[in-house]
Amino acid sequence: MLETNDLRLFDEVARSGSFTAAAELLGYTQSAVSRRIAALEREAGGALFERRARGVRLTPAGHALHRHTRAVLERLDQAGEELAAIHAGGGGRLRVGAFATANVELVPAALSRFAERHPAVEVRLAEGLSPRLVDRLEAGELDVAVISDYPAGLPSGGHTVPLGEDRLLVALPAGHALAARATVDLADLREETWIEAAPSGQPTLLVTACAAAGFVPRGGLRVAEWSGKFGFVAAGLGVTLVPELAARAVPRGVVLRPLGAAAPTRRYYAALPGVPLPAALAFVDLLCEVASRTGTMAACTTASPMSAGGSPPACAT
């Protein structure tokens, strides 16, 4: 096995052409350099240097090994630089996960600012439901995840940073009789057909809110994607609840109205592993910055200190 330190010594001798010069440069004695080169030659299976009256010269085998040695040492130096950049938050890769409606405005705005401030960091994005994102975070497949407490609540491990509160608005066809109102009472929607796709085995915010208003919502077409829901609403086939985070994605032909005090809400958070990357902490700072300007900011508190790498950021109203 060729050791890295021996390869560095070999490289210095090859470039200087002298055991003595390499010894002075690396802080060894000339005899120590001779012994280590002799041991390296035994490991390599033959002479690497031709000993001459004034210094040494590479043999053909020495030239071959030196070519590979330079490649190995350059890769190791590059690895050291990359690791230093990752630990400083200025390089490497950041794997971000987010639920769908967070990708309408919140995450893109934060990533745009992140790219301006950390251009050397490669960002990879994954979209999914919050429980799945938490699983991927815990498995080490994500560096930060934007999640909500609906429908499965928050993870027990890791660290979460509150970002905001997301009200659910009602989406109505533009020509709906209630579309002209500033606020819609949920009870006035008891006869409507609701477009949704409830998570399997999970209570929904719609069912809970309607129960509080004294009725059971009438089910209609099951549509999971928000863009699809908007299309069916615009066609007059029903109404649906829309998270405020997705309000900018609503197309023409659909109007959003708040539900007043009866409006169901969910909270959304940034989730981090126990030892977060500096780049992940910087990204969460920007999420807080963007969320604080959306007008739906929840009161944020400092999360528990990290076991290493400092504390996650805390948003301020």
N, C-alpha and C positions, 0 to 999 in steps of 0.2 A: 504494500500500500504506500503510495506517495503522499506524504503529509504536506499540508499547505505551507507551513513554515519552511520546509525543505525546498519546496518549489520557489518560494520567494528568495531564498538564499541562492539557489541555482540560477535564477534570473539575474540577480545582482552580479554574480560571478561572470555569467555569460556576457552581460552588457559592459562590465568594466574590464573584462579580460584579465582579472587578477584576483587571486585569493586574498592578498593583502589589502587591496582597495575595498573589496566587499566586506572584509572583516572590520575595517575602520568605519565604513558607512553604517554597518549594522550593529556595531558595538561588540563584536566577537574578537577573540584572538585568532591569529592566522592559523595556528595549529588546530583550533576548534573547527574552523571552516574546512580545513583539509580533511579532518575526520568525517565531518558530516557529508561532504561531497563524495568521499570514498564509500560511505555507507549507501548513499543515493545511487552510486554506480553499481554497487552490488545488487540493489533492489531492481535497477533498470536492466541488469543482465550484461553489462559491459561498460567500457570507458565512454565517458561523456565529454571529457576534455583531453586535449593533447597538452601535456606539460612541456613547456619550453623554457629557455633560459630567462626570458623576460615575459612572465605571465603565462596565460593559458589560452588555448583556442579550442572552439567546439569541434568535436568529431562529427561525422555524418549522423550518428545516432543522437549526439547532443543537439544538433540543429533540429532534428525531428521533434525531440522532447521540448526544446525551447519554443517551437512554434505552438505546440499544444499548451505549454505552460503560460504563454502570454494570453492565449484565449481564456484559459481557466481563471487567471488572476484578474483579467478585465471583467469577466462575468461576476466574480466575487466582489469587485469594487462597485460594479453597477448595482448588485444586490444590496450592498451596504448603503449606497446612496438612496435607493428606493425605500429601504426600511426606515432610514432617517426621515425621509419625506413623509412616510405614512405616520410615524410617531409624532411628527410636527404638524400634521394635518395639511401638508402642502402637496401631497402626491398620493399615489396608490389608487385604490378603487373604493367607491362608496355604493353599497347596495341598499336601495330604498324600496320599501314596500308601502302601499297605501290602498285604502278602500276606494271604490270607484268615484264617489262624489267628491272626495278630497282631491281627486285629480282634475276636477273642473277648473279650479282657480288656485286653491291654497298651495298645493304641492308645486304646480308649474311656476307660480310666482316666487316661491322660496328657492326652487332649483335655478331659476334665472339669475337671481342674486348670488346664489352660491357659485354658479359658473363664472360670474364676473370676478368674484373674490378669490376663487380657488380653481383657476383654469387648468391646473395640472392634474386635478383629481378626476378620474373617470367615473361617471355615474351610471349605474344600472338600475332600472325601475321595474318593479313587479307590482301587478294589481291583483287584489283578491279580497275575500271577505275577512273581517277582522280576526275571527278565530284561527283561520288558516295562516294569516300573517304572523300571529303570535307563535304558532307552531314553528314556522320557518325561522323566526327570530331566535327562539329557544334552541333550534337545531343548528344555529350558526350560519344559516343561509342568507340572513339579512343583517345589516348593520344598524338600521333604524326602521321603525314601522309607524305609520300614521294609522291609528285604529280608533274605533268608537266603542262605547260601552254597550251598544246594541248589536245583536241580541243576546250575547253570551257574557256580558260583563267584562271586567278587566282581568288580565292574567295575575296570578299570585306571585310569580317570580319576576326578576328583572326590575326595571325602574320605569315609571311613567311620568311624563310631564304634561300637565293640563294645558290644552291649547284654547279651547272655547266650547261654547254651547251652541248646538245646532237645532234651531226650531224647525218643525215640520210645517210646511205651508200646504194649502190645498190647491191643486192644479185644476182649473175649470176650462171648458171650451170658451173661446172668446165671446160667443153668443149666448152663454148661459145666463139665466135670469138673475143669478147672484153675483155675476162678474162685475157689476157696477158698484157693488158695496165695497167700502174700505176694509171692513172686517167681516168675516163670515162666521156665523155661529154653527158649531159642529152639528148641533141638533137639527138644523135646517137641511142637513144633508142625509137625513135618515132614509129617504126614498131613492137615493142615488145608487148606481152600480159602481162598485169600487174595482179599480184595476190594480192588482198587486200580485206578488208571488211570495207568499209567506215562507220563511225558512222552515224546513221540515221539523215538526215537533216543538217549535218555538212559539211562545206567545208573541204577538206583534203589537207595536205601538198603536196601530190603527184599532185593533180589537179592544185594547185597554182603554184608549181614549173614548171610543164610541160607547163602551160599557159605562164609563163615567157620565156620558151624556144621555144615557138611558135607552140605548138601542144597540142592536147587533148589525154590523155593516153587511150589506147585501153583496155577496161575491160575484165577480164577473170574469172577465178574461184574465188568465194568469200570464203576466208578462214580467220578466225579471229585469231586463235592461232598461235604464232610465230613458234612453233615446226612443225605445219602443213604446214605453208608457206614454211619453209625450205625443207620439203619433196617434195612438188610440184616443187620447183625450181630445186632441185637436179635431179628430174625426167625429167627436160627439158620442163616443161609445162608453163613456164613463168618466169618473174623476179619480184622482189619486193624490197621495201625500208626496210631497217633494221636499227633501232636505234643503234648508236655506243655502247650504254650501253649493248646491247645484243650480241655484237660481239663474246664473248667467247662461246656462246651457238651454234654457227654455226657448223653444222656437216660436215663431209667429203663429197665431191661432190658439195659443194657450195663455191664460192669465193666472197669476199666482195671487192668492189672498191669504193674509194671516188669519189664524183661528182664535185670536184673543187669548184670554187667560186659560182656555181649555187646550191650547196648542201642546201636543206632545213634543218632547225634546229629547235629544241625546247629547252626550258630551263626547268630545274627541280629544285624543291625546297623541303624544309622541312616545313610543316605547323604545327603550334602549336595553342592550344586554348589560350584564353585571360590570363588565369592563369595556366601556365604549371607546371607539376610535375618536381621536380629536376631530376628524372630519365630520363624524356623526354629531358630535356636540355642537360644532359650528353650524351644521345644517338645522339642528333643532333651534338654535338661537334665531335663525332666519325664519323658521316656521312660526315662532312666537312673535317675531316682528311683523310678519304678514298677518297673522291671526289677530293681532291687536288692532289692526286697521280695518277689519271687516265689519265691526259694529256688533258682533255677536260674542265678544270676548267674555269668557268666564273668569271668575276670580281664580288666579293661579297661586300656588304655593310652592315653595322650594321642595323638591323631592329629597328622599333620603340620600345621604352622602354615598358616593360610589366606593366600592371596596378598593378600587384603584382608578387612577386617571381623573381624579377630581370629582366635582358634583355636576349633575345635569343642570342646564339653565332653568331658571324660573321665569315664567311670563309675568308681566305686570299689566294691570288694567290701564 
